[in-house]
Each structure stands twice: as C-alpha cells, then as structure tokens.
C-alpha cells in the first residue's frame, strides 16, 4: 500500500507506469484474517512450538466524528468510510485472537484514554506521549506473559 499523496508527488510518468502495470486490489478484513492465520500457522509450524504473537489494533476512536446516521452511505460502508474500515479491522483482530491465541495491544483504547484528536491529530501518527504509552503497554504485556528478557529490573 502506498499513500495517495506519495503517488501524486512522484509525478505523471510514475502514475502512468503504476496504472499500466498494476491492478489496485482492495483487500477485505476476511482476506487479511486469512493471511494472518496463514502466517501464524507457518511460523508456528517452522518453529515447532507455540510461538506467541502480539498485534496492535488500529486507532479507530475519533472524538471529532459526528455521523448520526449511516443510511446515506453505500454498502459496504467500510469501503466508503475509513473510520468504519478501521473498526472492521479491529473486530477482525478479535477473531484472530480467538482463533490463533494472539494477544491484542489495544492502541485504540490507549489513544481514546489520552484523547484521540490531540494525540493522533492526522488520524494516523501518534504523539510522543501516545507512542510512549503504547510502548509501556507492550512492555507490561511481555512481562505479564513471562517473555525472556522483559522481566522487571531488580536491584
């Protein structure tokens, strides 16, 4: 995936090359779930043990969204509204967690607690505080699961 603004910055020759040589494919949450499952199964089969995974969810919480009715949007709504797609992706991760014993670091909840608008002003990139809080949550999860090398410092 490449952000549209990057493609526009690359110029018309690059844009023509992309349109001529590639087909844009929109992947559904089900497609992505299948790929996650295949990857996890392959890693676990190759390692010969129950390799553990932690996945961060998408920051979907927005304190500036004010849609009162989705009736006017074409179905599936996730194709039209990024906020709905993000929530669909987070729901898909819960299916993954249940099916493959994967831990979810709830970055969405961390952002909501701090204030999404302030700490993800462009809806994508987190503030330094948000990143620090997410790293802290990851460290807590790794310690809680007894992952070697992540025990609390003593002394």
C-alpha positions in Angstrom: 0.0 0.0 0.0 1.2 3.5 -0.8 -0.4 6.7 0.4 -2.1 8.6 -2.5 -0.2 11.8 -1.8 3.1 10.0 -2.3 2.0 8.8 -5.7 0.9 12.3 -6.6 4.3 13.6 -5.6 6.1 11.1 -7.8 4.8 12.7 -10.9 2.8 11.7 -14.0 5.3 9.2 -15.5 5.3 7.2 -12.3 1.5 7.4 -12.1 1.2 6.2 -15.7 3.6 3.3 -15.0 1.5 2.2 -12.0 -1.8 2.4 -13.9 -0.3 0.4 -16.8 1.5 -2.3 -14.9 -0.6 -2.9 -11.7 -4.1 -3.5 -10.7 -5.2 -2.0 -7.4 -6.7 -4.7 -5.2 -8.8 -3.8 -2.1 -8.5 -6.4 0.5 -11.3 -7.2 2.9 -10.9 -7.8 6.6 -11.6 -11.5 5.8 -8.7 -11.6 3.3 -6.4 -10.1 5.8 -7.6 -12.5 8.5 -6.8 -15.4 6.2 -3.3 -14.0 5.6 -2.7 -13.5 9.3 -3.8 -17.1 10.0 -1.6 -18.5 7.3 1.4 -16.5 8.5 0.9 -17.5 12.1 0.4 -21.2 11.2 3.6 -21.1 9.0 5.7 -19.5 11.7 4.5 -21.9 14.4 5.0 -25.0 12.1 8.5 -23.8 11.2 9.5 -23.1 14.8 8.0 -26.3 16.1 6.4 -24.6 19.1 3.6 -22.3 20.1 5.2 -19.0 19.0 3.3 -16.1 20.6 2.2 -13.1 18.8 1.1 -9.6 19.9 -0.7 -7.4 17.4 -1.6 -3.7 17.8 -5.1 -2.7 16.7 -5.9 0.3 14.7 -6.7 3.6 16.3 -10.3 4.0 15.3 -11.6 6.2 18.1 -12.3 9.7 17.0 -13.7 12.4 19.2 -14.4 14.6 16.2 -16.6 12.1 14.2 -20.2 13.2 14.2 -22.0 10.9 11.9 -25.5 10.5 13.2 -26.8 8.1 10.5 -25.0 5.7 8.2 -28.1 5.4 6.0 -26.8 7.6 3.3 -23.6 5.6 2.7 -23.2 2.9 0.1 -22.7 -0.7 1.4 -20.3 -2.0 2.5 -19.7 1.2 4.5 -16.1 0.2 5.2 -15.3 0.9 1.5 -16.5 4.4 1.9 -15.6 5.5 5.4 -12.1 4.9 6.8 -13.4 5.1 10.4 -15.8 2.1 9.7 -13.0 0.2 8.0 -10.7 0.7 11.0 -13.4 -0.7 13.3 -13.9 -3.6 11.0 -10.2 -4.3 11.1 -10.3 -4.2 14.9 -13.2 -6.7 15.0 -11.2 -8.9 12.7 -8.3 -8.9 15.1 -10.6 -10.2 17.8 -11.5 -13.1 15.6 -7.7 -13.7 15.0 -7.1 -13.6 18.8 -9.8 -16.1 19.4 -8.8 -18.5 16.6 -5.0 -18.3 16.9 -4.3 -17.3 20.5 -2.9 -13.9 19.6 -2.7 -11.0 22.1 -4.0 -7.6 21.1 -2.4 -4.5 22.3 -5.4 -2.1 22.4 -3.8 1.0 21.0 -7.3 2.3 20.2 -8.1 2.3 23.9 -4.8 4.0 24.8 -5.5 6.8 22.3 -9.1 7.2 23.5 -7.9 7.5 27.1 -5.4 10.2 26.2 -7.7 12.0 23.7 -7.6 10.8 20.1 -7.8 14.2 18.5 -4.9 15.6 20.5 -2.7 12.6 20.2 -3.5 11.4 16.7 -4.3 14.8 15.0 -4.0 13.4 11.5 -5.8 10.2 12.4 -2.7 8.1 11.8 0.5 9.3 13.5 0.6 9.3 17.3 2.1 11.9 19.5 5.3 11.2 21.5 3.1 10.6 24.6 0.9 8.1 22.8 3.9 6.2 21.5 5.4 6.1 24.9 2.2 4.8 26.5 1.9 2.1 23.8 5.5 1.0 24.4 4.7 0.9 28.1 1.7 -1.3 27.5 3.7 -3.6 25.2 6.4 -4.0 27.9 3.7 -4.7 30.5 2.2 -7.4 28.2 5.6 -9.0 27.6 6.4 -9.1 31.3 3.0 -10.5 32.1 3.5 -13.3 29.6 6.9 -14.1 31.0 8.8 -13.4 27.7 12.5 -13.9 28.4 14.4 -10.6 28.5 11.5 -8.5 29.6 11.4 -9.1 33.4 11.2 -6.1 35.6 14.6 -4.7 36.6 15.6 -5.5 40.2 18.2 -4.1 42.5 
